[in-house]
Amino acid sequence: MTSADPIPSSVATNTGNNEADALAAFTPWLSQFLDYLKFERAYSKQTLSTYQQQLDSVARQLAASHSHWRELTQQHLQQHLLSCRASLKPRSLALRAAALRSFYRYLQQQKLIEQNPALYLKVPKFDKPLPKNLDVDQMHKLLDLPKEDELACRDQAILELFYSSGLRLEELVSANIGDITWSEKIIRVRGKGNKERVLPIGRLAVTALQRWLQIRPDFIGTEPEALFLSRQKLRISARHVRNRVKLWAKRQGMDQNVHPHMLRHSFASHLLESSGDLRAVQELLGHANLSTTQVYTHLDFQHLAKVYDAAHPRAKK
């Protein structure tokens, strides 16, 4: 479909049509956009699902009164967001506005529209919660796993690699044996947008991984290249890893709700505390924008503030 494609008269006069007919002109462009995100931008399944849910909701609500995506103006979209304020939280409204901006930006790139009506949409401000992390002592407690069985050995390698290299969950479960260069103690990972980056592996993580490799042959099945495998001889799943991290946190007597991303946050926070090098942390985390990494400076400040309150003569109560 191009910008010259006429709008079918049956769609343009959809007042008496059912919902499926009303959505007919909205669906093709949305499908093209999702294919673009999937095949060209390599977005994750979760992100694709989120974008589809948000844009589907917009289409269902606006198709009854408008015949096409390109008919919608900034005023139409802003009014839609206002009508959703009773049912959606500020964070969800911001997500919907972001999905609309991205979608209309794609339509601009494809020469299907001239202006992006979603560019200046306004949504209520909301406080972004700081990412939760474990302190150094808590990390040591979590990583001190008993050497009781093969699964504990595997899980030790998983936890050490998370904390050593700051991997995302999807990066860890998709890692292969061949991604590690043992002589240089590095691992290549494919992050968001299928972008590759090279990460160092710490000494203790290398030791834990090599211990896992000694028993890994017993787990090999249909995916022999996978770095981490399950008892079912399959590549370990993200859900399985989440459950194992939660299990070990409970077994180690930790009362926090520990999850894989918390280990990534801890990696970033502890590295920034020690080095103060925000750019280096940005590269290691694979953040496209420095602003994404800057949230960890707030965590670092919280740490410094605690030290100040405890040590400064004029701060003590």
Long-range contacts (C-beta under 8 A, 24 or more apart in sequence): 1-28, 1-29, 1-32, 1-112, 2-111, 2-112, 3-70, 3-111, 3-112, 3-113, 7-67, 7-68, 11-67, 11-68, 12-67, 14-63, 14-64, 14-67, 15-64, 19-60, 19-63, 19-64, 22-63, 22-64, 23-59, 23-60, 23-63, 25-63, 25-67, 25-68, 25-69, 26-59, 26-63, 26-68, 26-69, 27-59, 29-69, 29-107, 29-112, 30-55, 30-56, 30-59, 30-69, 30-103, 32-110, 33-103, 33-106, 33-107, 36-106, 41-193, 42-192, 42-193, 42-194, 43-192, 43-193, 44-170, 44-192, 50-95, 50-99, 51-99, 51-102, 51-103, 54-95, 54-96, 54-99, 54-100, 55-99, 55-100, 55-103, 57-96, 58-96, 58-100, 69-103, 69-107, 69-113, 70-107, 70-112, 70-113, 72-117, 73-117, 74-117, 74-118, 74-119, 74-120, 74-121, 76-117, 77-117, 77-118, 77-121, 78-121, 78-122, 81-121, 81-122, 81-123, 85-124, 89-126, 90-123, 90-124, 90-125, 90-126, 91-126, 93-123, 93-124, 94-123, 94-126, 97-121, 97-123, 128-295, 130-295, 130-298, 130-299, 130-302, 131-261, 131-262, 131-265, 131-295, 131-296, 131-299, 132-256, 132-262, 132-265, 133-262, 133-265, 133-266, 133-268, 133-269, 133-270, 133-299, 134-256, 134-258, 134-262, 134-263, 134-266, 135-266, 136-270, 138-254, 138-256, 139-163, 139-263, 139-266, 139-270, 141-252, 141-253, 141-254, 142-248, 142-249, 142-252, 142-254, 142-258, 143-204, 144-252, 145-248, 145-252, 150-215, 150-218, 150-219, 151-231, 151-244, 153-208, 153-211, 153-212, 153-215, 154-212, 154-215, 154-216, 154-219, 154-228, 154-229, 155-244, 155-248, 156-208, 156-211, 156-212, 157-205, 157-208, 157-209, 157-211, 157-212, 157-228, 158-228, 158-236, 158-241, 158-244, 158-245, 159-208, 159-245, 159-248, 159-263, 160-202, 160-204, 160-205, 160-208, 160-209, 161-187, 161-201, 161-205, 161-208, 161-209, 162-260, 162-263, 162-264, 162-267, 163-205, 163-263, 163-266, 163-267, 164-200, 164-201, 164-202, 164-204, 164-205, 164-267, 165-189, 165-199, 165-200, 165-201, 165-202, 165-205, 165-267, 165-284, 166-199, 166-264, 166-267, 166-268, 166-271, 166-284, 166-285, 167-199, 167-264, 168-192, 168-261, 168-264, 168-286, 169-238, 169-241, 169-242, 169-260, 169-261, 170-238, 172-228, 172-241, 172-260, 173-228, 173-235, 173-236, 173-237, 173-238, 173-241, 174-235, 175-226, 175-227, 175-228, 176-225, 176-226, 176-227, 177-225, 177-226, 177-227, 178-225, 179-227, 180-209, 180-227, 182-206, 189-286, 191-286, 192-286, 192-288, 193-288, 195-286, 197-283, 197-284, 197-286, 199-284, 265-296, 265-299, 268-293, 268-296, 269-296, 269-299, 269-300, 269-303, 272-296, 272-297, 272-299, 272-300, 273-300, 273-303, 276-300
